């Protein structure tokens, strides 16, 4: 068995060349990056472009099964990245008016044929069989993305195809914004080709490739940035204090745990710099944080920064804040914020707890506003860069003394309208936000502060089924148009602490209430109890309930 391993840093003009003919094995999961990740990739590239340096920009690694000196390459790790790069190249190709640039970008997507050798043009990247014809027709073919952006959703047959279309639309939308002139797009293409690199790891053996992938993604105990910062800070403290302060540092790390302790340094960098990271923690933490304390104030860094912020992190994570009064309300906000799918809100929360630890009323008010902002961005699916920039602006304003009146904490009229539109739409189909919204709503209905559920399973269910059985009374109570209008919207949704049951989901209303919503072992949520009190379930009931629930959310979040 051949275990030869090769690893090379390669610019993208080599990656998308005749040296490689990429294919995605059938056992791999389909393409699944969402538009937030695609937009983030483009934002990261734009930041590297705007820094206007000649330093290489690394996009990470890909792991391949590939014989030396032969183009065929199975992608074991890196499919999402290389597919999204292909989408970006295709959008750039279809936006340019420069024939030479268009042809150059097309060669990065399709290997030109050689008529003299009898070679036909071939795609540089082959997706799984179910999606490759689609990918060739709507991405790799010249001008294809213009057609793809207008394609109706009914023409998309897989989740991968839906993701491809969504990301092409998102990349196109950003690249036609006023700042993206033709010259700037050309500069981006040149940066991609000449100083944007992937680490290409290849081996001829599949088992070896999987081992490499596992090692690259495993979490060892290698030297971390926190360890390096420790050596600098403790090294700056002279005896006999150095031993005591080393113990303080290690106590903080032990209390948090290694992973959370590493996260703390990321949050501290944000709190001190009040801007999004662009060059890596090792560089920026030393410049933005430690530079103000070293070489002569290492003890102050540990006493005034590391220890109190570690304590604040524990209070937030464990919902363990204490105060003579008002602690429960503060911990309830920490609990709500923890249900979000990102931790970008933590630096402002840490700042608030560090600065106002002894003022529970102030913390309650500030965290309420923070949760409102965070929830709105979560519901609107604001992706990482603008989300972090908003929190950076908030940190700057908090430092300037704005408090709860900080402009960055307020929602604009447009943001409020967009939030309501998402809540008013087909909420069930918004997989990443629906449970957060419904649990938050259930808490409002229960009139409880920070209500939590210990159920192993909490599912979002329909009252009117998604696909009623043929002959079901559901189809006489609701017309096809009414089912399209209401099936996935707020008024038709409930929470259950049980796994989905495909048969029970289609029960008639009375049977569904009795067996599925009130069956053995089922605990009812406040949101679900409302449904149990309804004698019938028809379009009028659903619409009335929808408007009432939407109004509750708008009132809770001040929309």
C-alpha positions, 0 to 999 in steps of 0.5 A: 500500500502506497503511503507517500504523502505530499503537502504543498502551498499552492496559489489558486492559479495552480489549484485550478489548473491542468495539474488537478481534476477534482472530484467529490466521492459519492460517500461525501456529504453534498455541498452545504455551505450557506450564504453566510459562509459564502459572504464571509469568504468574500469578506475575508478576501476583500479585507486581504485585498484592502490591506494592499500588501504582498503578503500571502493569504492562506485559505486553509487546506484540502486533503486529496487522494491523488497519484503523483503527477496525475491530475485525478484527485478525490477531495476528502476534505475541503469540498465546501471551500473549493466549491465556493471558490468555483462559484466565486470565479464563475460570478466574477467571470459573468460580471466582467466586460473584459473578454480576456479576463472572462476567458482566463476565469473560464479556463480556471473552471473548465479545462480547455479541449485539445482538438489535435489530441482528441481531448474534450473540454472537462470541468476542473471540479466534478460534484457528486453525480446527482449535482454535476450536470446542474453544476456544469450547466449553471455554474461552469458554463460561460454566462451560466450564473446569470441564468442560475440567479433567475432559475425558479426554486422548482427547478432545483432538485437537491439541497446542494443545488439550492445552496449553490443558487443561494450562494451565487445570488449572495456573491453576485449581490455583493460584487455589484455593490458600488465599491466593487468596481470593475477595477477592484474585481480585477484586483481581486482576481489577481490576488486570488491567482497570485497570492491566495494559497491553499495547502494541498495535502495528497496521498495515493491511499484513501485510508491514509487520506482519512487518517490525515483528515482525522489528525488535522481535525483532532483537538490535541493539547499543542501549545496554544496562544494562551500558553505563549501569552502566559510565558510573556506575562509571567516572564515579565514578573520578577521573583518572588511574585512570579510564582503567585501570579503563575498560580493565579493564571493557572487557577483561572485556566482550570476554572474555565477549562482549556477551550473556554480559556482560549475563547476568553483571549479572543473576547479580550482582544475584541474588548480592547481593540473594538474591531474585527480580527484580521491578522490572527490572535498571536499578533493582535492580542500582543499589540492590542492588549499586552502592549499596554501592560508589558514589560512592567505591569504584568501583575496588573494584567492578571489582577485587573483583566485576566482574573475578573474577566475569567470570573465574568466568563464563568458567570455568563456561561454557568448563569451564576451571577449573584447580587443582593437582588436582581440576579435571576433577571440577569442570569435569565438574559445569559440563558437566552443569549446562550441559545443563539448560534454564535458567541459574538455577543459575549464581548459586550456581555463580558464588558457589561458584567466587568464594568457593572457587576455591582449594578444588577438593574443596569445589567438587566437593562443593558442585557435586555437591549443586547438580547434584542439586538442579537435576536434580531441579527439572528432572525435576519441571518446577519452573517459574521462580518457585519455582526462582529462589526456591530458589536465592535461599534457597540463596544466603542460606544459603551467605552464612550459612556453611552450605556443603554442609549448606545446607537449600535444597540438600537434597531433601525426602522429597516432592521425592525421591518426585516425582523418582523417580515422574517417572523411573519413569513414561513418560520418553520422553513428557517431551520436555524431560527425557528426553535429559538423564536418559539422557545422565546415566545413560549417564555413570554406566554408562560410569563416566566423569566428565563424559563428553561427546559430539561427535555432531551428533545424539543421539536417544532411541530405543525398543527395543520400537517405538511402533507395531509393524507389523501381523503383527510378532513384537513383538505376540506377545512383548508384549501390548497392555497390556504395550506400554502399560506399557513402551513409553515407560519407561526400561527400553525406551529407548536413545541413538543418534547418528543421525537417526530412521528411521521404517522401521528403528524397527519392525525386529524385535529381531535386525535392529534391533540389527544394522542400526539400533543397529550400522549404519555410522557408529553409535557405541554409548553405554554405555546402548545397549551393554547392549541389544546384549548381550541375546539377546531383548527381552521384558517380563521383560527390559525390567522387569529393565533398568528397575529396574536403571537406575532404581536407578542414577539413584536412587543417583547422585542420592541419591534 
